[in-house]
Amino acid sequence: MPAAAVPVAPPAARRPPLTLRRGVTGALVTALVAALLALVPAPAAEAAPVLLSQGRPATASSQENGGTPAAAAVDGDPGTRWSSGFSDPQWLQVDLGGPAAVSRVVLRWEAAYAKAYRIELSTDGTNWSTAHSTTTGAGGTETVPVTGTARYVRMHGVTRATGYGYSLWEFQVYGNGDGGPVLPGGGDLGPNVHVFDPATPGIQAKLDEVFRQQESAQFGSGRHAFLFKPGTYSNLNAQIGFYTQIAGLGLRPGDTTINGDVTVDAGWFNGNATQNFWRGAEGLTLNPVSGTNRWAVSQAASFRRMHVKGGLNLAPNGYGWASGGYIADSKVDGQIGNYSQQQWYTRDSAIGGWSNSVWNQVFSGVEGAPATGFPEPRYTTLTTTPISREKPFLHLDGNEYKVFAPAKRTNARGTTWANGTPQGESIPLSRFYVVKPGTTAATINQALAQGLHLLFTPGVYHVDRTIDVNRANTIVLGLGLATIIPDNGVTAMRVADVDGVRLAGFLIDAGAVNSPTLLEIGPQGAAADHAANPTTVQDVYIRIGGAGPGKATTSMVVNSDDTIIDHTWVWRADHGDGVGWETNRADYGVRVNGDDVLATGLFVEHFNKYDVEWYGERGRTIFYQNEKAYDAPDQAAIQNGTTKGYAAYRVDDSVNTHEAWGLGSYCNYNVDPGIRQDHGFKTPVKPGVKFHSLLVVSLGGMGHYHHVINETGASTVPAGTSTVPSTVVSFP
């Protein structure tokens, strides 16, 4: 029913304003106002808004070319800019690293500006609210007042004012952070990073001192990185031991030249190089004293962005055994002497020649590589690498440290630096949290949540909770084989299903309490398309046992589509401390659930069950090296239903498309030489599933394979105790 009417009183008659006499009356009013004001509390002083966006991570819907990245709009440099593609709509956003009370945005437009745009705010990067909207943008410098709390701030361009894209010299966000203390980016690199310039005294003495510590410290705790500033260094022989990295600090190998050698040999192990693990060389030009540099390594030893003005010898002095390695983005003017190397993978490089083959030598995108000859000579050569993106690396820009993030290449061949500075983005160290030994997982996660990248300095890091990498384009880079050990059975690191994460240069070492997984790329069920900007896993190694007891059910799980695994060694230890069939139990090595995953240089060894399982569609592997677990106590321990043994590499029956080149599996059942494997490789037989250049080997007759793949390929039994491979050129 309608509300009852309420009588309204007529308004009071207005009084004419009082005319106050100046003088006494004015003084009385002034005194009265002052007395009243004295009773009112003064407003609390407010902090002046500060610039929150400078140097923070920025992303954009597109960029016009390689010289106009999103980061250029928040770098504080009025001479650099972001510019978009020539279409509507487009956006640029900045991650402030934590919640902030935002008060204004300043847009410093280039000539290509926005006529209509919105300023949008978000706390999670997914759900956005509009803080300002206009259809009459004027270009030039626009200062826009905004109000709200946000971690992410975005300029969303709706309509361009010109035929070009949107172009901002600077995108500045002002306000006050309210997320508590902010972790600083940048800083020194700690005591185990040794930085030299050509005038540094005692370089050789320092190299020798560290080598004495690290030469045979296979499971020690020492970690070191030698970084050489651009320039020329003479009369050096840098012998590289365990957990030691040597690198130039230029953008190109030619920026840093050593007239001398970077040497790995095996004198510590009586001329046997099969345990020369966990070390690396990057970004140097070498003029070897004898004309040939020696690099006698096995697994987990990368040779990247190197220019050898001479030859390269991959065998130890005396040509003892050697068991695999990896070269990428490098040039060797002379011949590479493979000699005793059982298997090797070379990617996107240029070489003067290659000497011979043993079991499994694979090349992709290598100028000067020998032609495919498998099974004899045992060369498998792909003209190009389908997709590659080089490992990020530390470099100097003047006196400022930056991390260079190379651009993705498709159908790559040759080095990234042959024709000038490589394509990519340089990110100031101020945008990295420099992690030092003793840093907790909570602090590491705070830095990530704040929007910082991670640079792990050489050391060993125990983490009592998972390191969560949730932000797109995050870089996690280790120096000197920085090592992460998960405590209490946690997963060491997880990556969200986001674009462009780069993991590089570190070792994950399983803890004594079983972890369900050690590294996860994407959550279970991940389905986002990352083809344009994949996650990369490069020189990331995983170890279970060896340095002490360790356990993990599955070492690496890849759920995200389009991931690139570029050189990894996933190893259940067969020697060292904490080694035994149950002592360092680890059933599965690498499990791939994501689609369109590419592995270039995949080394996985000694797992209790399957070493590699592949469930994703359109997977590709270029080079795979495996040894089955040495320490299986008897046939029953590896019985897989009615199948004898677990395959070294299994493609699930549900998969319709898969392709792999250059795969080898070796057995050395030294506890029970009578153990038999039905096959090394297992796959569905379908038109879209293809394998090229496969082999299995019984090492000295210690166990045998009945077939190479499924029921195809000769048994190794006829060879008896002779180490003779059984090969299959192609399957099916």
Salt bridges, closest charged atoms under 4 A:
ASP88 OD1 - ARG160 NE 3.15
ASP95 OD1 - ARG151 NE 2.73
ASP95 OD2 - ARG471 NE 3.71
GLU110 OE1 - ARG81 NH1 3.97
GLU120 OE2 - ARG118 NE 2.90
GLU120 OE1 - ARG154 NH2 2.74
GLU120 OE1 - HIS156 ND1 3.80
ASP188 OD1 - LYS436 NZ 2.82
GLU209 OE1 - LYS206 NZ 3.53
ASP265 OD2 - ARG294 NE 3.71
GLU282 OE1 - ARG305 NH2 3.63
GLU282 OE2 - LYS391 NZ 2.68
ASP333 OD1 - HIS307 NE2 2.95
ASP348 OD2 - ARG347 NH1 2.76
ASP348 OD2 - ARG409 NH2 3.69
GLU376 OE1 - ARG378 NH1 3.17
GLU390 OE1 - ARG304 NH1 3.75
GLU390 OE2 - ARG347 NH1 2.79
ASP397 OD2 - LYS402 NZ 2.74
ASP464 OD1 - ARG465 NE 3.76
ASP487 OD1 - HIS462 ND1 2.96
ASP497 OD1 - HIS530 NE2 2.70
ASP499 OD1 - HIS530 ND1 2.62
ASP509 OD2 - ARG543 NH2 2.61
GLU520 OE1 - ARG494 NE 3.19
ASP539 OD2 - ARG304 NE 2.89
ASP539 OD2 - LYS391 NZ 3.28
ASP539 OD1 - HIS567 ND1 2.84
ASP566 OD2 - ARG304 NH2 3.17
ASP566 OD2 - ARG347 NH2 3.04
ASP574 OD2 - HIS575 ND1 3.09
ASP574 OD1 - HIS606 NE2 3.20
GLU582 OE2 - ARG585 NH1 3.09
ASP587 OD1 - ARG585 NE 2.65
ASP587 OD2 - LYS609 NZ 3.99
ASP595 OD2 - ARG618 NH2 3.95
ASP596 OD1 - ARG618 NE 2.77
GLU605 OE1 - HIS606 NE2 3.98
ASP611 OD2 - LYS628 NZ 2.70
GLU613 OE1 - ARG591 NH2 2.94
GLU613 OE2 - ARG650 NH2 2.97
GLU627 OE1 - HIS606 NE2 3.33
ASP631 OD2 - ARG572 NH2 2.76
ASP652 OD1 - ARG650 NH1 3.11
ASP653 OD1 - LYS682 NZ 3.97
GLU659 OE2 - HIS692 NE2 2.67
